[in-house]
């Protein structure tokens, strides 16, 4: 009873947020960017160390304290904007895509959705406007991409999220449990699968170099690409000024022959390189920086 009530309250709050003016919500996010690092000092400290590594790798010089301070503020701001976009996406995502998203390369996107090329896996990071790539996939492909979603602790909220993300974003949201078999079937039928794969939460992961230092990526997307023969892409939508967005797509080469695990590792090395390139365009929008990424900067 209490769990159900809490679920309905959260749903009501998200629905309320989705109806507020976007300008007001962005202003709130900017305020949070200023005060968040002061209220959450431990989180800000880890983010600062992680962000410094990204800046150093990108720019070739260590960032100044002033640059890092501003970067952490932007990181807090963009993290809240992610939650705002999550609340607004079912109601607004398709309109935003139609009017405010520019693709870096229309030709690359068209090539990715050529049906004759077979199934495709689209991998994203916890980066930028992460709710938009799925809708772009659905819009441009004319298909319903399959995307697994982790189980939420609240059944009422779980059912609501499955429904609104499916209807509002044009996706077929499936439960994480048993997702591997469903995704394999979808790819065999020439369909599209969407995954997020920049944080290794469970298992040992696969060692790669990420921004010049050893890290681990989850094995799932690489192994699925190897076993299914599907094409593998990294996709991102980055927030720009004046409420605009830019969409990017990069194809990752997956070896066609050789040992399965070696092929998987090669694919994930390619994924790491694509992550580096895209995240370097706006590191302050990569909120995985709030969490341990590299063993030597884990606390």
Secondary structure, 3 states (H helix, E strand, C coil): CHHHHHHHHHHHHHHHHHHCCHHHHHHHHHHHHHHHHHHCHHHHHHHHHHHHHHHHHHHCCCCCHHHHHHHHHHHHHHHHHHHHHHHHHHHHHHHHHHHHEEECCHHHHHHHCCHHHCCEEEEECCECCCCHHHHHHHHHHCCCCEEEECCCCCHHHHHHHHHHHHHHHCCEEEECCCHHHHHHHHHHCCCEEEEECCCCCCCCCEEEEECCEEEEECCHHHHHHHHHCCEEEEEEEEECHHHCEEEEEEEECCCCCCCHHHHHHHHHHHHHHHHHHHHCCCHHHEHHHHCCCCHHHCC
